[in-house]
Amino acid sequence: MQILEATNIQKNYGNKFNKQEVLTGLDLKIVKGEFVSIMGASGSGKTTLLNVLSSIDRVSSGIIKIQGKEITRMKEKQLAEFRKHHLGFIFQEYNLLDTLTVKENILLPLSISNASKQEADRRFNELASQLGINEIGNKYPNEISGGQKQRTSAARAFIHNPSIIFADEPTGALDSRSASDLLNKLNQLNISSGATIVMVTHDPVAASYSSRVIFIKDGQIYTQLNKGDQSRQAFFKDIMKTQGVLGGVTQNEH
C-alpha cells in the first residue's frame, strides 16, 4: 500500500527577480513499511525535499499525499492536527526538552492524545527496551550521552505509532559506534512495527541500513537503488559507486 505520493513537486526560494529553484518537478512514491534514504551532493535539494514531504515547509507547487490525505492543501491548524497523529520526527540535534526526563520527553506525543497512563507506560516500556534506554528513563538530557539522546529522540518519534517517520541526518552528531547502534535499532523497529521511515543522510553507511536509496541531483531524482536480497555490505558498495558517479556528497545542504 502506498503511504506517500508526491507529484510534480516544485520548491523555489527568493522572488521573481532572483529565484532559486531547488526542487524542479519531482515525483516520488513510498510504500507502507519501507525504510527509504535520500542522498545527494550539497545543494541537491535533499533536505528541502524532506522538509516539504514532512510538512515542515510548504511546496511552491505540486501535490503531496500521506495516507491518501492531501497535506499540500491543508490549512495550518489542520496540518498541526495531522502531524500530531500521523508523523514522527528524528532530528540531528535531538530536540529534547532539558526540563523533562527521558521518559517525559518520549511520552510527549502521547500527552496530546487520549492514551491512558497504563497504555502510555506499556508503550514506553516496550520501546525503551527495544532501544536499550530502560535504565535512563528518570535521567535528564544533560545527564546522558549523544547516542542515548538520539535513541530517546527515536523513541519519541515512534511512541504514537505514526504513519511515517522523517529522520534528518539522525547520525550526524554521533560517533560511529553510536550511529550503527541507532541504525540497527531503527532497522529493527522498521521490521517489528512496520513503521515507514524516510531518512536524509550524507553517510553511505547509514543509507546501507535502508531498503531503498533515492539519489537527488539538481532538484530531481537522479537514480534509485533497491537493496533486495543483498547483504548490507554489498548494498553499501553499490551506494558508494553511485555516490562516486554523482560526484561525492558533503554535509552542507539546503
Backbone as CSV, one residue per row, in Angstrom:
resi,resn,N_x,N_y,N_z,CA_x,CA_y,CA_z,C_x,C_y,C_z
1,MET,0.833,-1.198,0.000,0.000,0.000,0.000,0.871,1.252,0.000
2,GLN,0.483,2.205,-0.864,1.259,3.444,-0.952,0.924,4.342,0.234
3,ILE,1.951,4.845,0.912,1.679,5.704,2.068,1.953,7.169,1.755
4,LEU,2.900,7.412,0.839,3.242,8.789,0.475,3.355,8.900,-1.041
5,GLU,2.743,9.935,-1.581,2.835,10.180,-3.018,3.058,11.672,-3.252
6,ALA,4.156,11.985,-3.910,4.463,13.380,-4.247,4.450,13.511,-5.770
7,THR,3.713,14.499,-6.270,3.558,14.669,-7.714,3.962,16.075,-8.143
8,ASN,4.934,16.129,-9.065,5.376,17.398,-9.660,5.719,18.461,-8.608
9,ILE,6.526,18.055,-7.640,6.887,18.948,-6.531,7.902,19.992,-6.990
10,GLN,7.554,21.250,-6.775,8.482,22.345,-7.056,8.640,23.186,-5.802
11,LYS,9.883,23.588,-5.541,10.141,24.479,-4.417,11.147,25.527,-4.850
12,ASN,10.720,26.784,-4.771,11.584,27.908,-5.137,11.789,28.809,-3.927
13,TYR,12.928,29.462,-3.895,13.193,30.485,-2.875,13.470,31.802,-3.576
14,GLY,13.304,32.911,-2.849,13.580,34.220,-3.439,12.338,34.778,-4.108
15,ASN,12.546,35.775,-4.990,11.424,36.396,-5.687,11.615,36.248,-7.193
16,LYS,10.714,36.845,-7.968,10.769,36.621,-9.417,12.037,37.197,-10.050
17,PHE,12.655,38.178,-9.388,13.885,38.767,-9.938,15.114,37.939,-9.579
18,ASN,15.005,37.221,-8.467,16.161,36.442,-8.014,15.648,35.114,-7.461
19,LYS,15.219,34.237,-8.372,14.558,32.990,-7.970,15.539,31.831,-7.998
20,GLN,15.547,31.072,-6.913,16.383,29.873,-6.863,15.455,28.657,-6.857
21,GLU,15.564,27.834,-7.894,14.725,26.633,-7.980,15.477,25.474,-7.331
22,VAL,14.918,24.958,-6.242,15.600,23.873,-5.521,15.033,22.503,-5.914
23,LEU,13.715,22.394,-5.973,13.074,21.161,-6.461,12.325,21.513,-7.748
24,THR,12.543,20.712,-8.796,12.085,21.141,-10.128,11.131,20.124,-10.769
25,GLY,10.008,19.875,-10.098,9.009,18.969,-10.675,9.285,17.516,-10.375
26,LEU,9.526,17.222,-9.105,9.938,15.878,-8.675,8.722,15.010,-8.341
27,ASP,8.773,13.744,-8.729,7.725,12.759,-8.405,8.316,11.652,-7.528
28,LEU,7.550,11.223,-6.533,8.062,10.208,-5.609,6.907,9.424,-5.000
29,LYS,7.108,8.094,-4.877,6.119,7.250,-4.197,6.837,6.405,-3.151
30,ILE,6.232,6.287,-1.987,6.797,5.458,-0.918,5.714,4.514,-0.417
31,VAL,6.090,3.254,-0.286,5.141,2.200,0.117,5.191,2.021,1.634
32,LYS,4.052,1.674,2.204,3.970,1.445,3.660,5.004,0.410,4.089
33,GLY,5.745,0.724,5.175,6.724,-0.213,5.713,8.118,-0.087,5.119
34,GLU,8.281,0.794,4.128,9.615,0.978,3.533,10.521,1.780,4.471
35,PHE,11.824,1.540,4.354,12.845,2.361,5.015,13.651,2.968,3.863
36,VAL,13.402,4.258,3.593,13.982,4.920,2.422,15.012,5.957,2.862
37,SER,16.175,5.952,2.206,17.162,7.011,2.435,17.197,7.940,1.233
38,ILE,17.394,9.229,1.503,17.549,10.223,0.440,18.964,10.775,0.524
39,MET,19.699,10.685,-0.588,21.089,11.156,-0.627,21.278,12.111,-1.806
40,GLY,22.363,12.859,-1.770,22.676,13.759,-2.874,23.772,14.709,-2.450
41,ALA,24.438,15.297,-3.425,25.529,16.232,-3.142,24.981,17.480,-2.454
42,SER,25.872,18.255,-1.883,25.492,19.510,-1.253,24.748,20.389,-2.251
43,GLY,23.600,20.932,-1.819,22.838,21.804,-2.704,21.915,21.074,-3.659
44,SER,21.839,19.742,-3.551,20.993,18.966,-4.483,19.514,19.109,-4.179
45,GLY,19.196,19.498,-2.930,17.789,19.664,-2.548,17.248,18.565,-1.654
46,LYS,18.139,17.707,-1.124,17.625,16.555,-0.363,16.947,16.969,0.949
47,THR,17.516,17.947,1.651,16.887,18.380,2.899,15.619,19.174,2.618
48,THR,15.637,19.959,1.554,14.416,20.675,1.143,13.305,19.667,0.850
49,LEU,13.656,18.572,0.173,12.668,17.535,-0.136,12.083,16.956,1.150
50,LEU,12.948,16.614,2.098,12.462,16.062,3.372,11.538,17.064,4.061
51,ASN,11.924,18.341,4.036,11.128,19.374,4.716,9.730,19.535,4.115
52,VAL,9.630,19.459,2.779,8.287,19.607,2.183,7.462,18.327,2.340
53,LEU,8.117,17.164,2.251,7.391,15.900,2.435,6.836,15.797,3.854
54,SER,7.603,16.337,4.810,7.221,16.191,6.223,6.378,17.358,6.730
55,SER,6.012,18.279,5.841,5.155,19.437,6.149,5.850,20.511,6.978
56,ILE,7.175,20.394,7.157,7.918,21.447,7.861,7.939,22.710,6.998
57,ASP,7.983,22.517,5.681,7.992,23.622,4.726,6.887,23.379,3.692
58,ARG,6.456,24.422,3.038,5.405,24.319,2.015,6.028,24.227,0.619
59,VAL,5.404,23.483,-0.277,5.875,23.431,-1.667,5.471,24.728,-2.377
60,SER,6.189,25.072,-3.459,5.762,26.204,-4.298,4.617,25.751,-5.194
61,SER,4.706,24.511,-5.689,3.591,23.905,-6.423,3.752,22.393,-6.393
62,GLY,2.663,21.688,-6.740,2.689,20.225,-6.696,1.788,19.694,-5.598
63,ILE,1.665,18.375,-5.534,0.738,17.731,-4.588,1.494,16.688,-3.769
64,ILE,1.287,16.701,-2.456,1.830,15.658,-1.578,0.666,15.026,-0.821
65,LYS,0.556,13.710,-0.927,-0.475,12.982,-0.174,0.199,12.010,0.784
66,ILE,-0.267,11.987,2.022,0.167,10.993,3.012,-1.089,10.299,3.519
67,GLN,-1.091,8.973,3.457,-2.286,8.186,3.843,-3.512,8.644,3.045
68,GLY,-3.288,9.040,1.787,-4.403,9.469,0.939,-4.886,10.884,1.197
69,LYS,-4.331,11.551,2.242,-4.741,12.925,2.567,-3.776,13.914,1.920
70,GLU,-4.340,14.919,1.257,-3.506,15.893,0.549,-3.022,16.980,1.512
71,ILE,-1.788,16.826,1.997,-1.294,17.766,3.022,-0.975,19.142,2.426
72,THR,-0.738,19.196,1.106,-0.399,20.470,0.473,-1.580,21.441,0.462
73,ARG,-2.804,20.937,0.663,-3.982,21.812,0.667,-4.413,22.191,2.081
74,MET,-3.821,21.542,3.074,-4.286,21.757,4.447,-3.898,23.135,4.973
75,LYS,-4.815,23.717,5.757,-4.514,24.961,6.477,-3.618,24.593,7.670
76,GLU,-3.000,25.613,8.261,-2.028,25.397,9.344,-2.605,24.561,10.490
77,LYS,-3.833,24.840,10.887,-4.437,24.142,12.031,-4.668,22.659,11.705
78,GLN,-5.187,22.415,10.501,-5.412,21.038,10.033,-4.096,20.267,9.993
79,LEU,-3.082,20.968,9.489,-1.761,20.360,9.318,-1.165,19.981,10.680
80,ALA,-1.318,20.876,11.650,-0.799,20.618,13.005,-1.472,19.373,13.591
81,GLU,-2.767,19.261,13.360,-3.533,18.113,13.853,-3.066,16.827,13.163
82,PHE,-2.883,16.907,11.853,-2.435,15.753,11.067,-1.049,15.294,11.541
83,ARG,-0.157,16.278,11.738,1.216,15.987,12.199,1.192,15.220,13.522
84,LYS,0.352,15.702,14.451,0.271,15.104,15.791,-0.026,13.614,15.736
85,HIS,-0.902,13.225,14.807,-1.361,11.838,14.772,-0.585,10.950,13.800
86,HIS,-0.067,11.538,12.729,0.464,10.702,11.650,1.980,10.770,11.433
87,LEU,2.643,11.812,11.967,4.061,11.991,11.647,4.945,11.930,12.886
88,GLY,6.131,11.343,12.711,7.145,11.335,13.759,8.421,11.951,13.197
89,PHE,9.211,12.589,14.061,10.417,13.283,13.591,11.636,12.905,14.437
90,ILE,12.763,12.673,13.758,14.050,12.492,14.452,15.007,13.503,13.821
91,PHE,15.535,14.410,14.639,16.411,15.465,14.128,17.864,15.206,14.514
92,GLN,18.785,15.813,13.764,20.207,15.659,14.065,20.538,16.198,15.461
93,GLU,19.859,17.286,15.843,20.187,17.937,17.127,19.298,17.461,18.282
94,TYR,18.669,16.323,18.120,17.861,15.650,19.156,16.540,16.363,19.481
95,ASN,16.582,17.714,19.686,15.372,18.483,20.029,14.641,17.945,21.258
96,LEU,15.410,17.595,22.289,14.801,17.155,23.553,14.622,18.367,24.470
97,LEU,13.624,18.291,25.346,13.406,19.382,26.308,14.220,19.104,27.572
98,ASP,15.111,20.023,27.904,16.049,19.816,29.019,15.361,19.702,30.374
99,THR,14.175,20.295,30.492,13.497,20.304,31.797,12.674,19.042,32.031
100,LEU,12.597,18.175,31.027,11.844,16.923,31.165,12.802,15.735,31.230
101,THR,12.394,14.684,31.919,13.205,13.463,31.952,13.118,12.766,30.596
102,VAL,13.960,11.762,30.429,13.939,10.954,29.200,12.531,10.394,28.975
103,LYS,11.947,9.828,30.012,10.615,9.234,29.882,9.579,10.289,29.501
104,GLU,9.647,11.451,30.154,8.680,12.520,29.866,8.826,13.034,28.429
105,ASN,10.071,13.147,27.965,10.319,13.558,26.575,9.685,12.568,25.599
106,ILE,9.886,11.287,25.879,9.372,10.238,24.978,7.848,10.237,24.959
107,LEU,7.238,10.481,26.123,5.774,10.401,26.219,5.052,11.654,25.734
108,LEU,5.811,12.710,25.402,5.183,13.968,24.961,4.111,13.792,23.881
109,PRO,4.403,13.051,22.783,3.374,12.920,21.741,2.094,12.243,22.236
110,LEU,2.211,11.411,23.292,1.012,10.737,23.813,0.208,11.654,24.731
111,SER,0.880,12.695,25.262,0.184,13.584,26.207,-0.915,14.379,25.499
112,ILE,-0.818,14.498,24.170,-1.856,15.226,23.435,-2.896,14.284,22.821
113,SER,-2.699,12.980,23.045,-3.729,12.037,22.581,-4.491,11.556,23.819
114,ASN,-5.419,10.669,23.621,-6.225,10.228,24.770,-5.734,8.909,25.366
115,ALA,-4.448,8.631,25.195,-3.908,7.370,25.717,-3.965,7.360,27.247
116,SER,-4.368,6.227,27.814,-4.402,6.106,29.272,-2.973,6.004,29.799
117,LYS,-2.819,6.259,31.105,-1.482,6.179,31.707,-0.933,4.756,31.555
118,GLN,-1.808,3.794,31.709,-1.429,2.378,31.586,-0.880,2.078,30.176
119,GLU,-1.615,2.570,29.167,-1.207,2.359,27.775,0.106,3.089,27.486
120,ALA,0.237,4.316,28.021,1.462,5.111,27.813,2.660,4.383,28.424
121,ASP,2.477,3.867,29.637,3.571,3.135,30.296,3.940,1.869,29.524
122,ARG,2.921,1.181,29.014,3.183,-0.043,28.250,4.008,0.276,26.996
123,ARG,3.592,1.346,26.273,4.306,1.750,25.053,5.734,2.175,25.383
124,PHE,5.871,2.930,26.484,7.205,3.396,26.868,8.122,2.211,27.174
125,ASN,7.645,1.279,27.992,8.476,0.127,28.394,8.887,-0.710,27.184
126,GLU,7.948,-0.889,26.279,8.212,-1.686,25.076,9.298,-1.023,24.212
127,LEU,9.132,0.271,23.948,10.086,0.987,23.092,11.430,1.178,23.779
128,ALA,11.393,1.527,25.062,12.637,1.770,25.796,13.483,0.505,25.842
129,SER,12.831,-0.655,25.977,13.632,-1.883,25.994,14.158,-2.210,24.595
130,GLN,13.348,-1.953,23.561,13.817,-2.188,22.188,15.018,-1.293,21.847
131,LEU,15.005,-0.071,22.384,16.069,0.888,22.072,17.181,0.904,23.122
132,GLY,17.042,0.062,24.138,18.102,-0.047,25.152,18.251,1.179,26.030
133,ILE,17.124,1.833,26.365,17.227,3.033,27.220,16.341,2.917,28.473
134,ASN,15.977,1.692,28.843,15.166,1.457,30.050,15.759,2.097,31.296
135,GLU,17.073,1.944,31.414,17.761,2.350,32.649,17.808,3.865,32.846
136,ILE,17.563,4.632,31.784,17.794,6.085,31.896,16.487,6.892,31.868
137,GLY,15.349,6.216,32.052,14.047,6.887,31.978,13.912,8.099,32.882
138,ASN,14.547,8.054,34.073,14.409,9.159,35.033,15.524,10.192,34.941
139,LYS,16.438,9.991,34.008,17.533,10.960,33.849,17.093,12.116,32.948
140,TYR,17.841,13.211,33.025,17.571,14.379,32.178,18.543,14.387,31.002
141,PRO,18.178,15.064,29.892,19.044,15.044,28.708,20.508,15.413,28.978
142,ASN,20.751,16.343,29.927,22.151,16.740,30.172,22.944,15.679,30.948
143,GLU,22.265,14.586,31.338,22.946,13.517,32.094,23.233,12.288,31.235
144,ILE,22.893,12.358,29.938,23.072,11.164,29.086,23.934,11.483,27.861
145,SER,24.421,10.435,27.200,25.320,10.602,26.049,24.538,10.985,24.786
146,GLY,25.281,11.388,23.744,24.666,11.728,22.459,23.880,10.568,21.875
147,GLY,24.465,9.373,21.955,23.782,8.186,21.429,22.476,7.920,22.160
148,GLN,22.495,8.091,23.488,21.276,7.879,24.280,20.236,8.956,23.972
149,LYS,20.711,10.182,23.738,19.776,11.268,23.376,19.078,10.941,22.059
150,GLN,19.855,10.431,21.086,19.251,10.160,19.783,18.295,8.968,19.854
151,ARG,18.599,7.988,20.720,17.669,6.865,20.881,16.393,7.321,21.603
152,THR,16.547,8.299,22.515,15.381,8.911,23.170,14.528,9.619,22.125
153,SER,15.192,10.353,21.247,14.512,11.067,20.166,13.775,10.085,19.245
154,ALA,14.415,8.942,18.968,13.790,7.914,18.120,12.564,7.323,18.816
155,ALA,12.688,7.063,20.118,11.542,6.512,20.874,10.369,7.492,20.845
156,ARG,10.679,8.780,20.992,9.616,9.804,20.953,8.921,9.812,19.579
157,ALA,9.708,9.586,18.513,9.131,9.572,17.156,8.212,8.372,16.945
158,PHE,8.529,7.241,17.581,7.764,6.003,17.370,6.580,5.833,18.334
159,ILE,6.590,6.561,19.458,5.697,6.256,20.584,4.208,6.287,20.211
160,HIS,3.813,7.166,19.292,2.377,7.282,18.978,2.004,6.533,17.693
161,ASN,2.873,5.569,17.308,2.610,4.753,16.106,2.255,5.606,14.883
162,PRO,3.145,6.543,14.504,2.807,7.411,13.376,2.791,6.631,12.059
163,SER,2.133,7.210,11.050,2.095,6.569,9.734,3.487,6.568,9.111
164,ILE,4.245,7.631,9.389,5.547,7.783,8.733,6.488,8.585,9.644
165,ILE,7.765,8.189,9.648,8.771,8.867,10.471,9.804,9.499,9.554
166,PHE,10.069,10.788,9.763,11.069,11.512,8.986,12.299,11.730,9.854
167,ALA,13.466,11.347,9.326,14.715,11.478,10.076,15.699,12.332,9.268
168,ASP,16.158,13.435,9.862,17.063,14.352,9.174,18.473,14.181,9.736
169,GLU,19.341,13.516,8.983,20.737,13.265,9.407,20.787,12.769,10.863
170,PRO,20.055,11.696,11.198,19.961,11.302,12.612,21.282,10.839,13.214
171,THR,22.255,10.463,12.370,23.547,10.006,12.908,24.624,11.080,12.781
172,GLY,24.237,12.264,12.297,25.219,13.317,12.003,26.065,13.745,13.189
173,ALA,25.490,13.717,14.399,26.232,14.194,15.575,26.780,13.036,16.418
174,LEU,26.717,11.810,15.886,27.104,10.630,16.678,28.437,10.045,16.223
175,ASP,29.151,9.407,17.159,30.346,8.646,16.767,29.882,7.371,16.060
176,SER,30.811,6.693,15.393,30.420,5.577,14.510,29.727,4.445,15.277
177,ARG,30.157,4.194,16.510,29.536,3.099,17.263,28.088,3.441,17.646
178,SER,27.885,4.684,18.139,26.521,5.114,18.498,25.632,5.170,17.263
179,ALA,26.237,5.574,16.127,25.478,5.668,14.875,24.993,4.290,14.436
180,SER,25.900,3.296,14.433,25.484,1.960,13.969,24.494,1.337,14.949
181,ASP,24.638,1.663,16.228,23.702,1.193,17.243,22.299,1.745,16.958
182,LEU,22.221,3.052,16.709,20.928,3.678,16.415,20.315,3.097,15.142
183,LEU,21.133,2.940,14.103,20.627,2.455,12.809,20.130,1.013,12.912
184,ASN,20.837,0.187,13.676,20.369,-1.182,13.922,19.000,-1.170,14.594
185,LYS,18.861,-0.271,15.576,17.597,-0.175,16.317,16.467,0.315,15.397
186,LEU,16.767,1.312,14.564,15.745,1.816,13.623,15.318,0.707,12.666
187,ASN,16.305,-0.047,12.215,16.054,-1.166,11.308,15.130,-2.196,11.961
188,GLN,15.429,-2.521,13.222,14.610,-3.499,13.952,13.183,-2.985,14.142
189,LEU,13.061,-1.689,14.491,11.734,-1.104,14.697,10.953,-1.054,13.383
190,ASN,11.656,-0.772,12.295,11.044,-0.764,10.969,10.436,-2.142,10.661
191,ILE,11.187,-3.195,10.999,10.723,-4.566,10.731,9.624,-4.975,11.715
192,SER,9.857,-4.716,13.023,8.913,-5.224,14.030,7.583,-4.462,14.036
193,SER,7.621,-3.147,13.778,6.366,-2.381,13.867,5.816,-2.001,12.500
194,GLY,6.574,-2.313,11.439,6.112,-1.966,10.090,6.084,-0.472,9.847
195,ALA,6.845,0.287,10.679,6.874,1.746,10.533,7.578,2.141,9.241
196,THR,7.080,3.170,8.587,7.715,3.697,7.380,8.695,4.780,7.802
197,ILE,9.939,4.669,7.328,10.966,5.655,7.701,11.534,6.298,6.436
198,VAL,11.604,7.631,6.440,12.246,8.375,5.350,13.381,9.182,5.980
199,MET,14.612,8.882,5.569,15.789,9.464,6.211,16.682,10.182,5.199
200,VAL,17.049,11.415,5.507,18.073,12.114,4.722,19.412,11.844,5.378
201,THR,20.397,11.452,4.582,21.734,11.216,5.121,22.799,11.504,4.071
202,HIS,23.975,11.918,4.548,25.113,12.091,3.630,26.029,10.879,3.738
203,ASP,25.673,9.947,4.639,26.568,8.854,5.008,26.135,7.535,4.352
204,PRO,26.971,6.993,3.431,26.600,5.741,2.760,26.437,4.565,3.720
205,VAL,27.147,4.586,4.853,26.982,3.515,5.851,25.558,3.571,6.409
206,ALA,25.102,4.765,6.759,23.737,4.927,7.275,22.716,4.493,6.227
207,ALA,22.928,4.914,4.993,21.986,4.590,3.910,21.891,3.090,3.668
208,SER,22.983,2.354,3.944,23.000,0.910,3.663,22.056,0.127,4.577
209,TYR,21.552,0.768,5.635,20.587,0.112,6.526,19.172,0.157,5.957
210,SER,18.955,0.992,4.940,17.600,1.145,4.402,17.321,0.139,3.294
211,SER,16.063,0.097,2.858,15.697,-0.865,1.811,15.777,-0.238,0.417
212,ARG,15.760,1.107,0.372,15.865,1.795,-0.920,16.591,3.122,-0.705
213,VAL,17.451,3.476,-1.645,18.150,4.766,-1.580,17.794,5.570,-2.821
214,ILE,17.342,6.803,-2.588,16.990,7.720,-3.677,18.070,8.792,-3.742
215,PHE,18.670,8.952,-4.921,19.709,9.974,-5.106,19.106,11.188,-5.810
216,ILE,19.323,12.362,-5.213,18.797,13.612,-5.768,19.937,14.392,-6.427
217,LYS,19.651,14.940,-7.596,20.622,15.814,-8.265,19.858,16.948,-8.944
218,ASP,20.278,18.182,-8.687,19.649,19.363,-9.300,18.125,19.351,-9.159
219,GLY,17.666,19.006,-7.962,16.231,19.088,-7.676,15.371,18.014,-8.294
220,GLN,16.018,16.963,-8.810,15.296,15.842,-9.433,15.833,14.525,-8.891
221,ILE,15.050,13.449,-9.050,15.579,12.122,-8.710,16.524,11.704,-9.833
222,TYR,17.771,11.483,-9.460,18.802,11.106,-10.439,18.743,9.604,-10.704
223,THR,18.687,8.829,-9.621,18.575,7.367,-9.736,18.139,6.804,-8.383
224,GLN,17.794,5.499,-8.377,17.404,4.836,-7.136,18.062,3.467,-7.067
225,LEU,18.342,3.022,-5.859,18.878,1.673,-5.651,17.970,0.924,-4.697
226,ASN,17.646,-0.313,-5.025,16.883,-1.175,-4.125,17.804,-2.233,-3.534
227,LYS,17.687,-2.434,-2.239,18.564,-3.403,-1.571,18.238,-4.833,-1.984
228,GLY,16.950,-5.137,-2.081,16.553,-6.504,-2.423,17.108,-7.506,-1.427
229,ASP,17.686,-8.591,-1.927,18.222,-9.642,-1.050,19.708,-9.471,-0.750
230,GLN,20.285,-8.354,-1.191,21.726,-8.146,-0.973,22.057,-8.036,0.518
231,SER,23.298,-8.335,0.841,23.770,-8.061,2.203,23.953,-6.552,2.335
232,ARG,24.027,-6.077,3.585,24.238,-4.645,3.812,25.572,-4.194,3.223
233,GLN,26.592,-5.068,3.303,27.925,-4.731,2.775,27.883,-4.543,1.247
234,ALA,27.170,-5.447,0.562,27.067,-5.353,-0.903,26.276,-4.100,-1.297
235,PHE,25.227,-3.800,-0.526,24.412,-2.614,-0.799,25.250,-1.345,-0.588
236,PHE,26.062,-1.365,0.476,26.956,-0.235,0.774,27.882,0.047,-0.415
237,LYS,28.427,-1.024,-1.013,29.326,-0.857,-2.172,28.594,-0.230,-3.353
238,ASP,27.360,-0.665,-3.592,26.543,-0.083,-4.666,26.292,1.410,-4.428
239,ILE,25.998,1.744,-3.169,25.737,3.146,-2.809,26.991,3.986,-3.057
240,MET,28.140,3.443,-2.637,29.422,4.151,-2.826,29.692,4.413,-4.306
241,LYS,29.419,3.406,-5.131,29.639,3.551,-6.590,28.777,4.668,-7.150
242,THR,27.492,4.635,-6.798,26.564,5.647,-7.310,26.945,7.036,-6.810
243,GLN,27.349,7.097,-5.560,27.771,8.376,-4.975,28.993,8.922,-5.717
244,GLY,29.888,8.019,-6.082,31.078,8.409,-6.846,30.700,9.021,-8.187
245,VAL,29.715,8.414,-8.838,29.243,8.920,-10.135,28.614,10.308,-9.964
246,LEU,27.920,10.477,-8.835,27.258,11.765,-8.563,28.261,12.867,-8.197
247,GLY,29.484,12.469,-7.885,30.499,13.470,-7.562,30.640,13.760,-6.088
248,GLY,30.335,12.749,-5.277,30.583,12.894,-3.838,29.476,13.648,-3.132
249,VAL,29.473,13.523,-1.836,28.449,14.146,-1.014,29.117,14.840,0.148
250,THR,28.716,16.075,0.423,29.223,16.750,1.616,28.043,17.062,2.512
251,GLN,28.347,17.504,3.732,27.282,17.612,4.715,26.488,18.910,4.600
252,ASN,27.094,19.974,4.094,26.360,21.233,3.965,25.222,21.097,2.975
253,GLU,24.115,21.709,3.250,22.937,21.366,2.467,21.882,22.451,2.569
254,HIS,21.007,22.475,1.590,19.845,23.384,1.669,18.945,22.930,2.799
